[in-house]
Amino acid sequence: MLTLPDQKTAATGMRRHGSGRLIGTSPAIVELSEEIERIARSDAKVLITGESGVGKELVANAIHASSPRSARAMVAVNCAGIPETLLESELFGHVKGSFTGAYRDKQGKLEMADGGSVFLDEIGEMTLRMQGLLLRFMETGELQKVGSDRVAGRVNIRVIAATNRNLRHMIAEGTFREDLFYRLNVIHLTVPPLRERREDIPEIVNHFLQHFAGNNGQGPKRIAPDALKLMTEYSWPGNVRELVNVIERLIVSGRTDTVGPDDLPMEIRMHQSVGLRPKRERRRTVADDLYKKLVEERQSFWTVVYPLYMQREITRGNVRDLVRKGLEDARGNYKIVARLFNMEQQDYKRFLNFLRKHDCQLPFKEYR
C-alpha cells in the first residue's frame, strides 16, 4: 500500500509514483502526467487552474519532485487563508518591532524556498497591493522584509501558482493585474474535474478504500458493482476531495465487508433516482445545456454564459431562456438565481446590470 504524504494530498485523488504518474488511465490524466514530466525540467513559471478539489497542489508537488530543484524545499502558501497584512509578512518575512507582536526577526516563505520552489495557492484571492509586491519580487528576485528600509538579499526560486478562478475575467473586472498574469502564465496546466474522467473513479475508489481500511484496521473491503456504478455516474461537484471524504465515511461507519448502494450518501443515491424519473421527451435546447453546466456541474455564469454571449456564440434569446429556467426554479427570486448560477454575493448587481443592458431581464412576478 502506498504511503500518502498528507491528508490534502490524499484528498486530491492523485498520487505520485516514482515516474511521477498520477492515479488514473484516462486520456486527460495521461496527458497531464506527460506534460508534468516535460515542464519539470525547466525553471519556467507555471499556472495551474482547475476547480476546487481536483488536485492542483499535488500537481505542483509533482512538478517540483521531478525537477532539478527537488533536493531543496517546496514551500506552499495559501493566499486565501491569510489576511493581506499577515500575507506580506508570511511571504517576505519581517524585522523585529515592525508591528505589534513582531518580537523577533522572521524569515519569510520566499526566503525559505531559496533554491527550490514556492507554491502560491489561490493566487486569485490576493489583493491588488499584494499582487504588485509579488510582481516586483518576480521581476527582481529581491526580498525586502516588512519594517525594513533596505533589500535583505536575492533568492532563486521557481514560482508555481494555482487558482480555481478565471483570471482573465478578473483582469477585465480590474481585480487582477494583467502584468502579473502574464508573468505567471508562462506554462498553463489545467487539472480536469472528476466528472470529465469518470473512468478513473473505480481505481481512485479502490486505492483509498484500501488506504483508509488499512489505517482504521477495519471497515468494508470492497464496493459492490451496483454501488460503484452509482459512484461513477455521480457528478461529484466537490471533485476528488468529495469522493475521498465519502470513502473515509464509508470505512468509519461500515458494518459489513461490502459497501452496497444503500450505504452511499443520499445525494449519490438520489442522483440516480432523478436520472431515472420518467419525463416527457422534448428536444434539448441551448439553455438546457447551459443550465446543466451551471446547476449540476457548478460552473459560473461568468465563465460559461457571459463569454459565449459576448463572442456572439449564443443569442439574447438563449440567455433569456436560461434566465427563465432559473426564475422558475427560484420562484421569481433573482438573488436565488444568482446563487444557482454560482456567482459571488457581490456579483448580484453586476448580474442585474448585465441583464438590463442586454434586454435579458424578465418580470419576476410571473414566476411567483
C-alpha positions in Angstrom: 0.0 0.0 0.0 1.3 3.5 -0.8 2.2 5.9 1.9 0.4 9.2 1.4 2.3 12.4 2.5 -0.6 14.2 4.0 -4.4 14.5 4.1 -4.6 17.2 1.4 -2.6 15.1 -1.0 -5.0 12.2 -0.2 -7.9 14.4 -0.9 -6.8 15.1 -4.4 -7.3 11.6 -5.7 -3.9 11.6 -7.3 -0.7 10.0 -6.2 2.9 10.2 -7.4 4.8 7.1 -8.4 8.5 7.1 -8.9 7.8 8.1 -12.5 5.6 11.0 -11.5 2.4 9.4 -12.8 -1.0 10.2 -11.3 -3.8 7.8 -10.4 -5.9 7.0 -13.5 -5.5 6.0 -17.1 -7.9 8.4 -18.7 -6.6 10.4 -21.6 -6.8 13.6 -19.6 -4.6 12.2 -16.7 -2.1 10.5 -19.1 -1.7 13.8 -21.0 -1.3 15.8 -17.7 1.3 13.4 -16.4 3.3 13.6 -19.6 3.1 17.4 -19.5 4.4 17.5 -15.9 7.4 15.4 -16.9 8.2 17.7 -19.8 7.9 21.0 -18.0 9.5 19.9 -14.7 13.0 20.0 -16.3 12.8 23.8 -16.9 12.5 26.7 -14.4 9.6 28.3 -16.2 6.8 29.6 -14.0 3.6 27.5 -14.0 0.0 28.5 -13.6 -2.3 25.6 -12.6 -6.1 26.1 -12.9 -9.0 23.8 -12.1 -12.0 23.5 -9.9 -11.7 23.2 -6.1 -10.7 19.7 -5.0 -9.2 18.5 -8.3 -5.6 18.2 -7.0 -3.8 21.4 -8.0 -1.3 21.2 -5.1 -0.4 17.7 -5.9 0.4 18.6 -9.5 2.6 21.4 -8.1 4.4 18.9 -5.9 4.8 16.5 -8.8 6.4 19.3 -10.9 8.9 20.1 -8.1 9.7 16.5 -7.3 10.6 15.8 -10.9 12.7 19.0 -11.3 16.4 19.6 -10.7 15.3 21.6 -7.6 13.8 18.5 -5.9 16.6 18.3 -3.3 15.6 21.7 -2.0 12.4 22.9 -0.3 8.9 23.2 -1.9 7.1 25.8 0.2 3.3 26.3 0.0 1.4 29.4 0.8 -2.4 29.6 0.9 -3.1 33.2 -0.3 -6.8 32.9 0.5 -6.3 31.9 4.1 -4.1 34.8 5.3 -5.2 38.4 5.6 -3.2 40.9 3.5 -1.1 42.3 6.3 -0.1 38.9 7.5 0.4 37.6 4.0 3.1 40.1 3.3 5.0 39.1 6.4 4.4 35.4 5.5 5.9 35.8 2.1 8.7 38.3 2.7 9.4 38.0 6.4 9.6 40.9 8.9 12.1 42.6 11.2 11.7 42.9 15.0 9.4 45.7 16.0 7.9 46.2 12.6 4.3 45.8 14.0 2.6 44.7 17.2 3.7 41.2 18.0 6.8 41.2 15.9 9.1 40.3 18.8 11.9 39.0 16.6 13.0 38.9 13.0 11.1 36.3 11.0 12.2 34.5 7.8 9.6 34.6 5.0 8.4 31.7 2.9 10.2 33.1 -0.2 13.5 33.0 1.6 12.8 29.5 2.9 12.3 28.3 -0.6 15.6 29.7 -1.9 17.0 27.2 -4.4 13.7 25.3 -4.5 10.1 26.2 -5.4 7.2 28.2 -3.9 3.6 27.2 -4.5 1.1 30.1 -4.3 -2.3 28.5 -3.9 -5.5 30.6 -4.6 -3.4 33.3 -6.2 -6.7 34.9 -7.4 -7.5 35.9 -3.8 -4.5 38.2 -3.5 -5.3 41.9 -3.1 -4.0 44.3 -5.8 -1.4 45.7 -3.5 0.0 42.2 -2.7 -0.1 41.4 -6.5 2.1 44.5 -7.0 4.6 43.3 -4.4 4.7 39.8 -5.8 5.2 41.2 -9.3 8.2 43.3 -8.2 9.7 40.3 -6.5 9.3 38.2 -9.6 11.0 40.8 -11.7 14.0 41.4 -9.4 14.2 38.4 -7.1 14.8 40.9 -4.3 13.4 40.4 -0.8 12.5 43.4 1.4 11.1 42.4 4.8 8.2 44.2 6.4 9.5 47.0 8.5 12.9 47.2 6.8 14.1 50.1 4.6 16.6 48.1 2.6 16.7 44.9 0.5 17.6 41.9 2.5 19.0 39.9 -0.4 18.0 37.9 -3.5 16.6 34.4 -3.8 16.4 32.0 -6.7 13.1 30.1 -6.7 10.6 28.6 -9.1 7.1 30.1 -8.8 4.2 27.8 -9.2 0.7 29.3 -8.8 -2.8 27.9 -8.7 -6.4 29.2 -8.8 -9.9 28.0 -9.3 -10.9 31.4 -10.6 -10.9 32.8 -14.2 -8.0 35.3 -14.0 -8.8 36.7 -17.5 -12.2 37.7 -16.3 -10.7 39.2 -13.1 -8.4 41.3 -15.3 -11.4 42.6 -17.2 -13.1 43.4 -13.9 -10.0 45.2 -12.6 -9.4 42.8 -9.7 -6.2 41.1 -11.1 -3.2 42.7 -12.6 -2.6 41.8 -16.3 1.1 42.2 -16.0 1.2 39.7 -13.1 -1.0 37.3 -15.1 1.5 37.2 -18.0 4.4 36.8 -15.6 2.7 33.7 -14.0 1.2 32.2 -17.2 4.4 31.0 -18.9 3.1 27.4 -18.7 -0.6 26.8 -18.1 -1.8 23.4 -16.8 -5.5 22.6 -16.4 -6.4 19.8 -14.0 -9.7 18.2 -15.2 -12.7 17.8 -12.9 -13.6 14.3 -11.8 -16.8 14.2 -13.9 -14.6 14.5 -17.1 -12.5 11.4 -16.2 -15.1 9.1 -14.8 -13.2 6.1 -16.0 -10.6 6.8 -13.2 -13.2 6.7 -10.4 -13.0 2.9 -9.8 -9.2 3.0 -9.5 -9.4 6.0 -7.1 -12.1 4.4 -5.1 -10.2 1.1 -4.7 -7.0 2.9 -3.8 -8.5 5.0 -1.0 -10.7 2.1 0.2 -7.5 0.1 0.9 -5.8 3.2 2.3 -8.5 4.1 4.9 -9.3 0.5 5.7 -5.6 -0.1 6.5 -5.4 3.0 8.7 -8.5 2.1 10.6 -7.8 -1.7 10.7 -11.4 -2.4 9.9 -14.4 -1.5 7.7 -15.5 -2.5 4.2 -13.0 -4.2 1.9 -14.8 -3.8 -1.4 -17.5 -1.8 -3.2 -20.4 -3.7 -4.7 -20.7 -3.3 -8.5 -24.1 -1.5 -8.4 -22.7 0.9 -5.7 -19.6 1.5 -7.8 -21.8 2.2 -10.8 -23.7 4.9 -8.8 -20.4 6.5 -7.7 -19.2 6.5 -11.3 -22.4 8.1 -12.6 -22.5 10.8 -9.9 -21.3 14.3 -10.9 -19.0 14.9 -7.9 -19.3 18.7 -7.6 -16.6 18.6 -4.9 -14.4 16.6 -7.2 -12.0 14.0 -5.7 -11.9 15.7 -2.4 -15.6 14.9 -2.0 -15.0 11.3 -3.2 -12.3 10.7 -0.7 -14.4 12.1 2.1 -17.2 9.8 1.1 -14.9 6.7 1.1 -13.5 7.6 4.5 -17.0 8.0 5.9 -18.0 4.6 4.5 -14.9 3.0 6.1 -15.6 4.5 9.5 -19.3 3.8 9.6 -19.3 0.5 7.6 -20.6 -2.6 9.4 -20.0 -5.2 6.6 -17.2 -6.1 4.3 -19.0 -4.8 1.2 -20.4 -1.3 0.5 -23.8 -1.5 -1.2 -26.0 1.2 -2.8 -27.9 1.7 0.5 -24.7 2.6 2.3 -23.9 5.5 0.0 -24.9 9.1 0.9 -28.3 10.2 -0.1 -27.1 12.7 -2.7 -25.4 9.9 -4.7 -28.5 7.6 -4.5 -30.9 10.5 -5.3 -28.8 11.4 -8.4 -29.8 8.1 -9.9 -33.5 8.3 -9.0 -33.7 11.8 -10.5 -32.0 10.5 -13.7 -34.4 7.6 -14.0 -37.5 9.6 -13.4 -39.9 9.4 -16.4 -40.2 12.7 -18.3 -41.8 13.9 -21.4 -39.4 13.7 -24.4 -38.5 17.0 -26.0 -35.7 18.5 -27.9 -32.8 19.8 -25.7 -32.1 23.5 -26.2 -29.0 25.6 -25.7 -30.5 26.9 -22.5 -30.9 23.3 -21.2 -27.2 22.6 -21.8 -26.1 25.8 -20.2 -28.4 25.3 -17.2 -26.9 21.9 -16.7 -23.4 23.3 -16.7 -24.4 26.0 -14.1 -26.6 24.0 -11.8 -25.4 20.4 -12.0 -21.7 21.0 -12.8 -21.4 24.1 -10.6 -19.8 26.3 -13.2 -20.1 30.0 -13.0 -22.3 32.2 -15.2 -19.3 34.5 -15.8 -17.1 31.7 -17.1 -19.7 29.7 -19.1 -22.5 32.0 -20.4 -21.0 35.5 -20.4 -18.1 34.9 -22.8 -20.3 32.9 -25.2 -22.8 35.7 -25.4 -20.1 38.5 -25.7 -18.5 36.5 -28.5 -21.9 36.1 -30.2 -21.8 32.3 -30.0 -25.2 32.3 -28.2 -28.1 34.7 -28.7 -30.1 37.0 -26.5 -32.9 34.5 -26.7 -30.7 31.8 -25.4 -29.8 33.9 -22.3 -33.4 34.8 -21.8 -34.4 31.2 -21.9 -31.7 30.4 -19.4 -32.9 33.2 -17.0 -36.4 31.9 -17.4 -35.3 28.4 -16.2 -33.6 30.0 -13.3 -36.6 32.1 -12.3 -38.8 29.0 -12.5 -36.6 27.1 -10.0 -36.1 30.2 -7.8 -39.8 31.2 -7.8 -39.0 34.6 -9.2 -36.2 35.5 -6.8 -33.2 36.9 -8.8 -30.9 36.6 -5.8 -31.5 32.9 -5.7 -31.0 32.8 -9.5 -27.6 34.4 -8.9 -26.7 31.7 -6.4 -27.9 29.0 -8.7 -25.6 30.4 -11.4 -22.7 30.2 -8.9 -22.0 33.9 -8.5 -20.4 35.6 -5.6 -22.7 37.7 -3.5 -21.0 40.9 -4.7 -21.8 40.0 -8.3 -25.6 40.3 -7.9 -25.8 43.9 -9.0 -23.4 43.2 -11.9 -25.7 40.3 -13.0 -28.8 42.5 -13.0 -27.0 45.3 -14.8 -25.9 42.8 -17.5 -29.5 41.5 -17.9 -30.9 45.1 -18.2 -28.2 46.3 -20.6 -28.8 43.3 -23.0 -32.6 43.2 -22.6 -32.5 39.8 -20.9 -34.2 40.7 -17.6 -37.6 39.1 -17.3 -40.5 40.1 -15.0 -40.1 38.1 -11.8 -43.7 38.3 -10.7 -44.8 35.8 -13.3 -42.8 33.1 -11.6 -44.0 33.6 -8.0 
